[in-house]
């Protein structure tokens, strides 16, 4: 299936080299396409790892094993298969993952718990073990590749490669961050987006890295939606090789901890927004900002109710300033709201204040705003200090076309 590049695409950035890791890709042949679809990332010994995974009750074996492996906090390798999610495949799916892990363990002389595997693609088809075996063997011998090659190899219906980088100062030492992500459909993360990986050379304890990733995820990947559907394979992993020359960071009170977190948060936010920009069929990038809620969590849930509404998303697609649909989405969110305190605006122009349409409301500037590619919706609940921003895209005929033909 050939897909046109999203009009909201961003060029792939120049990402830093992260000492202590090597990227490799090969064409295993999980689908009938002429492109790399297996990525192997080798990591130096004692690399710290943290992760967040889908809360789907139908999670893949890769997700189940990843949760188990995180307990030891170390990683030596990551293998990513594209074209087959290996989800809802029972014991055969588990055996395929175990085979991949065993191959890498033997090659790198490491522990089973240090090899992480992700798969993405069609649900319900067991990962072909012969293809996986040959693909991993080839990847172990493949020459190193760059970030954009790896970003391309993990994609499925993505129309552009997605990456982000950042840096931080720990004392006099500069630490680097680089991340790649894939995802454009089945995006309503209940933790993270489809597949995302962030790497740094910082020296940071696994326990603190986990705290940082969980916090960053809550403000980024868990604040995006394309279609309201949570994947069976959603995974975000963070790896810290520890090659930077600075004292170890073990707690939030240690020097450099705040700067490292800020860099991680920046990378996660950029990656999350890139997924929305590649939303299947998307033509508009939408930021929904909710303020005045009773809590930040409540604001986020109200924002997601708006962002997941097909009526809101199609109105934006058509350039229709139908703020009544936003009222509907606020009301159905199941969160505290007061009709007579509710205010709604688009692009900085308020259409309704304190539960009433503004007498001097001029729709013309709002209509002009909605003709652009970058849309903002503002909602003030008037109840408290809680606030959150959620990112989504419009819903177009393109989404239907892509998903009607997904398996063909």
Buried (B, 14 or more C-beta within 10 A) or exposed (E): EEBEEBEBBBEBBEBBEBEBBBBBBBBBBBBEEEEBBBBBBBBBBBBBBBBBBBEBEEBBBBBBBBBEBBEEBBBBBBBBBBBBBBBBBEEBBBBBBBBBBBBBBEBBEBBBBBBBBBBBBBBEBBBBBEBBBBBBBBBBEBEEBEBBBBBBBBBBBBBBBBBBBBBBBBEEBBBBBBBBBBBBBBBBBEBBBBBBBBBBBBBBBBEBBBBBBBBBBBBBBBBBBBBBBBBBBBBBBBBBBBBBEBEEBBEEEBEBBEBBBBBBBBBBBBBBBBBBBBBBBBBBBBBBBBBBBBBBEBBBBBBBBBBBBEBBBBBBBEBBBBBBBBBBBBBEBEBBBEEEBBBBBBBEBBBBBEBEEBEEBEEEEBBEBBEEEEBBBBBBBBBBEBBBBBBBBBBBEBBEBBBEEBEE
